[in-house]
Amino acid sequence: MKSLKPTMRENKRYLLVNGRVSDVQKAILEGIGTIGMSKTGFGWVKKNKDNAVVYVNREMVDSVRACFAIWPESISVERVSGTLKGLRK
């Protein structure tokens, strides 16, 4: 199968998230539902006990941040970047 052209691929944004890592995916699912979760293109890059690096689709960053804001537990986005290298700075 042929690979997609770079202009056809989804643009990802990497988020550094602080809070309970087990609640991150639950917060997004509760906030925007199953169909919204599929539109985010959510994925894990790295998990620790109290922080994680996740990636989402560029258009859905604001929706994901809103889900974290309405979640009863404290989940915050410390940094958003287009590359993992830029996230570490």
Backbone hydrogen bonds, N-H to C=O, Kabsch-Sander energy under -0.5 kcal/mol:
donor,donor_aa,acceptor,acceptor_aa,energy
8,M,5,K,-1.6
9,R,5,K,-0.8
12,K,10,E,-0.6
13,R,56,V,-2.5
14,Y,81,S,-3.4
15,L,54,V,-3.1
16,L,79,R,-2.6
17,V,15,L,-0.7
17,V,52,A,-2.9
18,N,76,S,-2.9
19,G,50,D,-2.6
21,V,19,G,-0.5
21,V,49,K,-0.9
23,D,20,R,-1.2
24,V,21,V,-1.0
25,Q,21,V,-0.5
27,A,23,D,-2.5
28,I,24,V,-1.7
29,L,25,Q,-2.3
30,E,26,K,-2.6
31,G,27,A,-2.1
32,I,28,I,-2.5
33,G,29,L,-1.3
36,G,32,I,-0.9
37,M,33,G,-1.9
38,S,34,T,-1.8
39,K,35,I,-1.5
40,T,36,G,-1.2
41,G,37,M,-0.8
42,F,37,M,-0.8
43,G,55,Y,-1.5
45,V,53,V,-2.8
46,K,53,V,-1.7
48,N,51,N,-2.3
52,A,17,V,-2.2
53,V,46,K,-2.8
54,V,15,L,-2.2
54,V,52,A,-0.5
55,Y,43,G,-2.4
56,V,13,R,-2.2
57,N,40,T,-3.4
58,R,11,N,-2.6
60,M,57,N,-1.3
61,V,58,R,-1.0
64,V,60,M,-2.2
65,R,61,V,-2.3
66,A,62,D,-2.0
67,C,63,S,-2.0
68,F,64,V,-1.8
69,A,65,R,-1.6
70,I,66,A,-1.8
71,W,67,C,-0.9
75,I,73,E,-0.9
76,S,18,N,-2.8
78,E,16,L,-2.9
78,E,76,S,-0.7
79,R,16,L,-1.0
81,S,14,Y,-2.4
87,L,83,T,-1.1
88,R,84,L,-1.2
89,K,85,K,-0.6
